[in-house]
């Protein structure tokens, strides 16, 4: 999940440099959503992983 967030961030940076503002904005939005989903899943994994041991 984090990999996809970084990929979309790189796409956004490249699109921004080339002047494609709409595509860059969309890619940044997708990257933010994927990063938040990654953080939530990581926290849940740590919490439930600690409880089982």
N, C-alpha and C positions, 0 to 999 in steps of 0.2 A: 504494500500500500504506500509506504514511504517512497519507494522507487518511482511509482507513478506520479506522486506529487512533485518529485524533483524533475521528472521528465516534462511535466506540464509547465513547471517554472522555467525550465530552459527554453521550451517552445515560446513561452510568453516573452522572455528576454530577447530572443532572436526576432520574433515578430515585432516587438517594440523598436528594436534597432532599425529594422527594415521599414518601419512606418505603418505597419498594420495595427492600428490602435484597437479596433474592434476585436480582432482575433487575440491580441495580447490581453485585453481585459477579460475575455472569456476564459482564456487559459489560466490566468491568475485566479479567477474565481473557482475554477475546477481544482486548481492546486491547493487553494485554501480549504475547500471542502474535504478533499482527500487527506490533508494534513490533520484536520480536526478529527476525522474518522479514525485515522491512525492513532492519534493521542488517546482517544476514548478507548479504543481496543487495547492499547498498551496498558492503560491504567486498570482496565477490567481484568486483563490477564495477570497483572501483578497482584491485584487484590484477591482474585479467586485462586491463584497459584499459591499464595501464602496460606490461605485457609485450609488447603488440602494436606499440608505437611504437618 
